[in-house]
Amino acid sequence: MFNEVKKSIQWGEETLTLETGKVARQADGSVIATLGETTVMANVTFAKSPKPGQDFFPLTVHYQEKYYAAGKVPGGFFKREARPTEKETLTARLIDRPIRPLFVEGFKNEVLVMCTVLSHDLVNDPDIVAMIAASAALTISGAPFMGPIAGCRVGFEDGEYILNPEVEDMHDLRNNPDQRLDLVVAGTKDAVMMVESEAYELTEDEMLGAVTFAHEQIQPVIDLIVDLAEESAKEPFDFTPPDYSELYDAVKAAGEDKIRSAYAITDKQERTTAVADAKEAIREALTEEQLEDPNLGSALKKLEAAVLRGDVVKSGKRIDGRSLDTVRPIVAETGFLPRTHGSALFTRGETQGLVVTTLGTGDDEQIIDALHGNFRSNFLLHYNFPPYSVGEAGRVGPPGRREVGHGKLAWRALQAVLPAATDFPYTIRVVSEITESNGSSSMASVCGGSLSMMDAGVPLKSPVAGVAMGLILEDDGEYAVLTDILGDEDHLGDMDFKVAGTENGITSLQMDIKVAGITPEIMKKALAQAKDGRMHILGEMSKALTEAGDFSVHAPRIETMNIPTDKIREVIGSGGKVIREIVETSGAKVDINDDGVIKIASPNGEAIQKAYEMIHSIVAEPEEGAVYKGKVVKIVDFGAFVNFFGKRDGLVHVSQIENRRLNHPSDVLKEGQEVWVKLLGFDDRGKVRLSMKVVDQETGEEIKKEENAED
């Protein structure tokens, strides 16, 4: 009934297995990949003909984590998986980016790739397994896919690269000083196609070494996929790339000069209008048959690319007049908004980000429900890209994959320089509003985010800047590496290479390649050129701010204190009664965790001090021999009970009230009266023994007469 094919290799510390032929047999390609006990199923289907008039490639990648994979029930009211989580969205992008360029040029049939996590051993991250499964499913599906690809994760500890480190090792790297890198690389047999990383000030050579190490480690996986395909692949889909050479010649003859003149305009809006006018003029010169050709859009784009790319490589001049390694003019401002905790306006050419920082308390931390468990994040970065930023009118909706991906890239770049939570106990939220865009708004978010946090008083270890690099690689091997690329250079170029970091090293690297010919020499040149650009941008940023500013008067102040864990119950009280009383009485917010760390927050310093004193009175122990001011709470025949230390009461025996014999304590005391007492010690049963007569009741000073101490 089943035509199963199963292949396995030892990969690093685990066994990697690929199997097909038993599950989802109606899909064009279905592969179940297992690494350790983490299992992901990838299913591929593709339309056998394109939609009429469609001039783009409709590839969709979905990655789904099923909670049952880790033996969990989803949270929330409906108890089922719903909208994609941030991790699912980012992983879908991670898979999409290296496979998209490998479909045969001109293929515009709809393709759907669905990756489903079926089992998670909490050791091997399913994102890498999903990428391998998707590549294998595409390879055996018969689709015109020029793969396979494979991917892996690389860590860096004690100067050594680590293949596929465990999930726990990659979690919260900011608090793991030994682990300095979380790098994901995908590539083919011959070339690296995609890089995504979070790093802790690695040098350019260390980062390049990690990428090279990863490319070497994925080779056995590529061989495994080929081995699987040799026994299970379907017949290749009958697809011949369309030949529109005659149409291209006509388009070129009708408008090459017009396109070249349009791209000579340096202003983006004027250039965009001129390019649109040039395309319209080309259309007017074509025949009806040529206008109806579905490849007209491809021919126009090819002409644009030929004009832009050829001029850059030959002359070294770009469409806005810059040389290859020049960064656009930068203006950086801080304190842009009056009531926010921190703000910055970062403008680089025609790209601009208004970045705002808000400081919150522990209550504001984000709770993340992941397959490997729940955890909290005290650093949030949100990126917004409205239509007006590119001069367009369009639909405004919830954040899409692009917004999530760009925000995460900026998050990775900045979180490496954040102070430890014990040193700066705030929840930090950074929001980047892209108000103008013409290339690399994510890197503008990094620069603006760094300045905005410093403006808010966040003591960053170092300022961070980012720059986007591009590449134009001609068929004859000639190439040009571009610093601070424009939107058109990104769209028509061969590489998007974003590098962020401090003066000391790289904190994030993201690379997408559109051609399979990037050599280590080109990558090394791009990294070196990016470092020069980053240093220049850091210099421009320093004109606005060089160190953390003063705290905003509108930001909450947070003080931390540590208490013994066995005292937590006393601070919280039955049903939370005690801690609610502290909050209501002091006016401060109080957050306590299981380790006994308490955060007290309020814009009012007096409220913080009041809450601190109330908590301290609960958890602290009175000192024997110390003098305290207390209040008489009860009078009995043999003495008086005095509340002298928080909620702690003690007995002042009638013989310790005054240096004379009393008939009854009520002769000199009444309930509610404030008195000074000295803690003499504790009796055999642990009861507190207090004395009034050894303390001057007017001044609170101890009377130095030893004969009175134990009368």
Secondary structure, DSSP 8 states (H G I E B T S, - for coil): ----EEEEEEETTEEEEEEESSS-TTSSEEEEEEETTEEEEEEEEE-SS--TT--S--EEEEEEE-GGGGT----SSS-S--S--HHHHHHHHHHHHHHGGGB-TT--S-EEEEEEEEE--SSS-HHHHHHHHHHHHHHHH-S-B----EEEEEEEETTEEEES--HHHHTTGGG-TTB-EEEEEEE-SS-EEEEEEEESSB-HHHHHHHHHHHHHHTHHHHHHHHHHHHHH------------HHHHHHHHHHHHHHHHHHTT--SHHHHHHHHHHHHHHHHHHS-HHHHT-TTHHHHHHHHHHHHHHHHHHHH---TTS--TT----EEEEE--SSSSSEEEEEEETTEEEEEEEEEE-GGG-EEEEETTEEEEESEEEEEE--GGGGT------S--HHHHHHHHHHHHHHHTT---TTTS--EEEEEEEEEE-SS-HHHHHHHHHHHHHHHTT---SS--EEEEEEEEE-TTS-EEEEES--HHHHHHSSEEEEEEE-SS-EEEEEEEESSS---HHHHHHHHHHHHHHHHHHHHHHTTT-SS-----TTS-EEEEEE--GGGHHHHH-GGGHHHHHHHHHH--EEEE-TTSEEEEEES-HHHHHHHHHHHHHHH----TT-EEEEEEEEEETTEEEEEEETTEEEEEEGGGTSSS--S-GGGT--TT-EEEEEEEEE-TT--EEEESTTB-TTT--B---HHHHT-
